[in-house]
């Protein structure tokens, strides 16, 4: 799957045009709206590949639909990462406030307050990290559920997310998507050492995002394909 994912963005007659458009939109991401179009496009990739159409990447068209999908994907991301952000923020406050109070009070009582604060901060931080890891793992599954059904509610359906998240195919696809992201960052970092190379960073990043979206879509497709055999899909295509 890794090789297929890396080749996917370069398929089709409009591959260069698509990468240029996506790269320019990524470059203009500071203005927010261009980023939403990119999100919408990645949703489209997952939707298309998840439906079994993985011959060539989709193109940038029907911009209104892209924007709507991008906005909804952004909202889903906010919800998924809001809880970890809140928990981590509570952990920071649990560290700062009791330690500050303990320092101002002084003595044995102050030390006790400070120690309790530190313990609470560590516990909260641990929960925050676990929650964040869960969000990082399940967020692509939520986007896939939304992409396939067109329903935002599917992104928050416990049964749907549990089914996808516990699938071996999704787990492998998620891991491959992470590997692709790391590769893209390494390549982008390598070319960014020169001023001219900085221009190519958003295009490399966008290329990696397409490949990662392909991996998630394939993982969802493989999970749904009946009669899958170990190491080989029903179509005879290697599962990994």
Secondary structure as a PSIPRED ss2 file (coil, helix, strand):
# PSIPRED VFORMAT (PSIPRED V4.0)

   1 X C   1.000  0.000  0.000
   2 X H   0.000  1.000  0.000
   3 X H   0.000  1.000  0.000
   4 X H   0.000  1.000  0.000
   5 X H   0.000  1.000  0.000
   6 X H   0.000  1.000  0.000
   7 X H   0.000  1.000  0.000
   8 X H   0.000  1.000  0.000
   9 X C   1.000  0.000  0.000
  10 X C   1.000  0.000  0.000
  11 X C   1.000  0.000  0.000
  12 X C   1.000  0.000  0.000
  13 X C   1.000  0.000  0.000
  14 X C   1.000  0.000  0.000
  15 X H   0.000  1.000  0.000
  16 X H   0.000  1.000  0.000
  17 X H   0.000  1.000  0.000
  18 X H   0.000  1.000  0.000
  19 X H   0.000  1.000  0.000
  20 X H   0.000  1.000  0.000
  21 X H   0.000  1.000  0.000
  22 X H   0.000  1.000  0.000
  23 X H   0.000  1.000  0.000
  24 X H   0.000  1.000  0.000
  25 X H   0.000  1.000  0.000
  26 X H   0.000  1.000  0.000
  27 X H   0.000  1.000  0.000
  28 X C   1.000  0.000  0.000
  29 X H   0.000  1.000  0.000
  30 X H   0.000  1.000  0.000
  31 X H   0.000  1.000  0.000
  32 X C   1.000  0.000  0.000
  33 X H   0.000  1.000  0.000
  34 X H   0.000  1.000  0.000
  35 X H   0.000  1.000  0.000
  36 X H   0.000  1.000  0.000
  37 X H   0.000  1.000  0.000
  38 X H   0.000  1.000  0.000
  39 X H   0.000  1.000  0.000
  40 X H   0.000  1.000  0.000
  41 X H   0.000  1.000  0.000
  42 X H   0.000  1.000  0.000
  43 X H   0.000  1.000  0.000
  44 X H   0.000  1.000  0.000
  45 X H   0.000  1.000  0.000
  46 X H   0.000  1.000  0.000
  47 X H   0.000  1.000  0.000
  48 X H   0.000  1.000  0.000
  49 X H   0.000  1.000  0.000
  50 X H   0.000  1.000  0.000
  51 X C   1.000  0.000  0.000
  52 X C   1.000  0.000  0.000
  53 X C   1.000  0.000  0.000
  54 X C   1.000  0.000  0.000
  55 X C   1.000  0.000  0.000
  56 X C   1.000  0.000  0.000
  57 X C   1.000  0.000  0.000
  58 X C   1.000  0.000  0.000
  59 X C   1.000  0.000  0.000
  60 X C   1.000  0.000  0.000
  61 X C   1.000  0.000  0.000
  62 X C   1.000  0.000  0.000
  63 X H   0.000  1.000  0.000
  64 X H   0.000  1.000  0.000
  65 X H   0.000  1.000  0.000
  66 X H   0.000  1.000  0.000
  67 X H   0.000  1.000  0.000
  68 X H   0.000  1.000  0.000
  69 X H   0.000  1.000  0.000
  70 X H   0.000  1.000  0.000
  71 X H   0.000  1.000  0.000
  72 X H   0.000  1.000  0.000
  73 X H   0.000  1.000  0.000
  74 X H   0.000  1.000  0.000
  75 X H   0.000  1.000  0.000
  76 X H   0.000  1.000  0.000
  77 X H   0.000  1.000  0.000
  78 X H   0.000  1.000  0.000
  79 X H   0.000  1.000  0.000
  80 X H   0.000  1.000  0.000
  81 X H   0.000  1.000  0.000
  82 X H   0.000  1.000  0.000
  83 X H   0.000  1.000  0.000
  84 X H   0.000  1.000  0.000
  85 X H   0.000  1.000  0.000
  86 X H   0.000  1.000  0.000
  87 X H   0.000  1.000  0.000
  88 X H   0.000  1.000  0.000
  89 X H   0.000  1.000  0.000
  90 X H   0.000  1.000  0.000
  91 X H   0.000  1.000  0.000
  92 X H   0.000  1.000  0.000
  93 X H   0.000  1.000  0.000
  94 X H   0.000  1.000  0.000
  95 X H   0.000  1.000  0.000
  96 X H   0.000  1.000  0.000
  97 X H   0.000  1.000  0.000
  98 X H   0.000  1.000  0.000
  99 X H   0.000  1.000  0.000
 100 X H   0.000  1.000  0.000
 101 X H   0.000  1.000  0.000
 102 X H   0.000  1.000  0.000
 103 X H   0.000  1.000  0.000
 104 X H   0.000  1.000  0.000
 105 X H   0.000  1.000  0.000
 106 X C   1.000  0.000  0.000
 107 X H   0.000  1.000  0.000
 108 X H   0.000  1.000  0.000
 109 X H   0.000  1.000  0.000
 110 X H   0.000  1.000  0.000
 111 X H   0.000  1.000  0.000
 112 X H   0.000  1.000  0.000
 113 X H   0.000  1.000  0.000
 114 X H   0.000  1.000  0.000
 115 X H   0.000  1.000  0.000
 116 X H   0.000  1.000  0.000
 117 X H   0.000  1.000  0.000
 118 X H   0.000  1.000  0.000
 119 X H   0.000  1.000  0.000
 120 X H   0.000  1.000  0.000
 121 X H   0.000  1.000  0.000
 122 X H   0.000  1.000  0.000
 123 X H   0.000  1.000  0.000
 124 X H   0.000  1.000  0.000
 125 X H   0.000  1.000  0.000
 126 X H   0.000  1.000  0.000
 127 X H   0.000  1.000  0.000
 128 X H   0.000  1.000  0.000
 129 X H   0.000  1.000  0.000
 130 X H   0.000  1.000  0.000
 131 X H   0.000  1.000  0.000
 132 X H   0.000  1.000  0.000
 133 X H   0.000  1.000  0.000
 134 X H   0.000  1.000  0.000
 135 X H   0.000  1.000  0.000
 136 X H   0.000  1.000  0.000
 137 X H   0.000  1.000  0.000
 138 X H   0.000  1.000  0.000
 139 X H   0.000  1.000  0.000
 140 X H   0.000  1.000  0.000
 141 X H   0.000  1.000  0.000
 142 X H   0.000  1.000  0.000
 143 X H   0.000  1.000  0.000
 144 X H   0.000  1.000  0.000
 145 X H   0.000  1.000  0.000
 146 X H   0.000  1.000  0.000
 147 X H   0.000  1.000  0.000
 148 X H   0.000  1.000  0.000
 149 X H   0.000  1.000  0.000
 150 X C   1.000  0.000  0.000
 151 X C   1.000  0.000  0.000
 152 X H   0.000  1.000  0.000
 153 X H   0.000  1.000  0.000
 154 X H   0.000  1.000  0.000
 155 X H   0.000  1.000  0.000
 156 X H   0.000  1.000  0.000
 157 X C   1.000  0.000  0.000
 158 X H   0.000  1.000  0.000
 159 X H   0.000  1.000  0.000
 160 X H   0.000  1.000  0.000
 161 X H   0.000  1.000  0.000
 162 X H   0.000  1.000  0.000
 163 X H   0.000  1.000  0.000
 164 X H   0.000  1.000  0.000
 165 X H   0.000  1.000  0.000
 166 X C   1.000  0.000  0.000
 167 X C   1.000  0.000  0.000
 168 X H   0.000  1.000  0.000
 169 X H   0.000  1.000  0.000
 170 X H   0.000  1.000  0.000
 171 X H   0.000  1.000  0.000
 172 X H   0.000  1.000  0.000
 173 X H   0.000  1.000  0.000
 174 X H   0.000  1.000  0.000
 175 X H   0.000  1.000  0.000
 176 X H   0.000  1.000  0.000
 177 X H   0.000  1.000  0.000
 178 X H   0.000  1.000  0.000
 179 X H   0.000  1.000  0.000
 180 X H   0.000  1.000  0.000
 181 X H   0.000  1.000  0.000
 182 X H   0.000  1.000  0.000
 183 X H   0.000  1.000  0.000
 184 X H   0.000  1.000  0.000
 185 X H   0.000  1.000  0.000
 186 X H   0.000  1.000  0.000
 187 X H   0.000  1.000  0.000
 188 X H   0.000  1.000  0.000
 189 X H   0.000  1.000  0.000
 190 X H   0.000  1.000  0.000
 191 X H   0.000  1.000  0.000
 192 X C   1.000  0.000  0.000
 193 X C   1.000  0.000  0.000
 194 X C   1.000  0.000  0.000
 195 X H   0.000  1.000  0.000
 196 X H   0.000  1.000  0.000
 197 X H   0.000  1.000  0.000
 198 X H   0.000  1.000  0.000
 199 X C   1.000  0.000  0.000
 200 X C   1.000  0.000  0.000
 201 X H   0.000  1.000  0.000
 202 X H   0.000  1.000  0.000
 203 X H   0.000  1.000  0.000
 204 X H   0.000  1.000  0.000
 205 X H   0.000  1.000  0.000
 206 X H   0.000  1.000  0.000
 207 X H   0.000  1.000  0.000
 208 X H   0.000  1.000  0.000
 209 X H   0.000  1.000  0.000
 210 X H   0.000  1.000  0.000
 211 X H   0.000  1.000  0.000
 212 X H   0.000  1.000  0.000
 213 X H   0.000  1.000  0.000
 214 X H   0.000  1.000  0.000
 215 X H   0.000  1.000  0.000
 216 X H   0.000  1.000  0.000
 217 X H   0.000  1.000  0.000
 218 X H   0.000  1.000  0.000
 219 X H   0.000  1.000  0.000
 220 X H   0.000  1.000  0.000
 221 X H   0.000  1.000  0.000
 222 X H   0.000  1.000  0.000
 223 X H   0.000  1.000  0.000
 224 X H   0.000  1.000  0.000
 225 X C   1.000  0.000  0.000
 226 X C   1.000  0.000  0.000
 227 X C   1.000  0.000  0.000
 228 X C   1.000  0.000  0.000
 229 X E   0.000  0.000  1.000
 230 X C   1.000  0.000  0.000
 231 X C   1.000  0.000  0.000
 232 X E   0.000  0.000  1.000
 233 X C   1.000  0.000  0.000
 234 X C   1.000  0.000  0.000
 235 X C   1.000  0.000  0.000
 236 X C   1.000  0.000  0.000
 237 X C   1.000  0.000  0.000
 238 X E   0.000  0.000  1.000
 239 X C   1.000  0.000  0.000
 240 X C   1.000  0.000  0.000
